[in-house]
Structure formats: C-alpha cells, structure tokens
Amino acid sequence: SEAQCGVDVYQLFEQLSQKQVELLTGAFEIGNKWMSSFGEFKGMPELVAAQSKLASEYGSKVMSVSKETTELLTASREDYKAWFEKSFKVLTEQT
C-alpha cells in the first residue's frame, strides 16, 4: 500500500504542482518586467539585449525547477523500488 512504501502520493503531487506554479509565476514576472521596461529602450539593440537577458533569466528558472522536479521524482522512484523489493522478498519467503 501507499503508506507502507514510504511515498506519500498526495505530497508528491503537491510538490510537483508547486513547481508548476513556480514556473508560471516566473513567466508572469518576466512578462511584467518586459512590459514595464518597454518605454525605457532607446533603440532596437537595447530592446533585443533586454529581451535576451529576460529570456536567459527565465531559462535559468526553468532549469532550476526542472532539476528540483527530477530530484523529487528520483527520490520517489527509489522509495517505490525499495518498497517493491521488500514486498517481493516477503512474498517469496512466504512461498
């Protein structure tokens, strides 16, 4: 069962949902920065440089959240694997 395997599916779902919220919030923040600074550009080179900087900033956020999500899933996989191996051992010892 879920309780025996050490993985709280609901907690995992909550953590993964939080990562999605972080990405969405980051996208809105970048969009707001872009829109609020639009009048500050004197020419196309500054506009392109600012857009590149914001894209890089968001790309870093995506990479960070992706890494954290991978770590969450990897930890869960290891818990499920340990639970399965323990359950299989118990089952084979009973037969």
Secondary structure in CASP SS format (residue, H / E / C, confidence):
PFRMAT SS
TARGET T0000
AUTHOR 0000-0000-0000
METHOD secondary structure of the structure
MODEL  1
S C 1.00
E H 1.00
A H 1.00
Q H 1.00
C H 1.00
G C 1.00
V C 1.00
D C 1.00
V H 1.00
Y H 1.00
Q H 1.00
L H 1.00
F H 1.00
E H 1.00
Q H 1.00
L H 1.00
S H 1.00
Q H 1.00
K H 1.00
Q H 1.00
V H 1.00
E H 1.00
L H 1.00
L H 1.00
T H 1.00
G H 1.00
A H 1.00
F H 1.00
E H 1.00
I H 1.00
G H 1.00
N H 1.00
K H 1.00
W H 1.00
M H 1.00
S H 1.00
S C 1.00
F H 1.00
G H 1.00
E H 1.00
F C 1.00
K C 1.00
G C 1.00
M H 1.00
P H 1.00
E H 1.00
L H 1.00
V H 1.00
A H 1.00
A H 1.00
Q H 1.00
S H 1.00
K H 1.00
L H 1.00
A H 1.00
S H 1.00
E H 1.00
Y H 1.00
G H 1.00
S H 1.00
K H 1.00
V H 1.00
M H 1.00
S H 1.00
V H 1.00
S H 1.00
K H 1.00
E H 1.00
T H 1.00
T H 1.00
E H 1.00
L H 1.00
L H 1.00
T H 1.00
A H 1.00
S H 1.00
R H 1.00
E H 1.00
D H 1.00
Y H 1.00
K H 1.00
A H 1.00
W H 1.00
F H 1.00
E H 1.00
K H 1.00
S H 1.00
F H 1.00
K H 1.00
V H 1.00
L H 1.00
T H 1.00
E H 1.00
Q H 1.00
T C 1.00
END
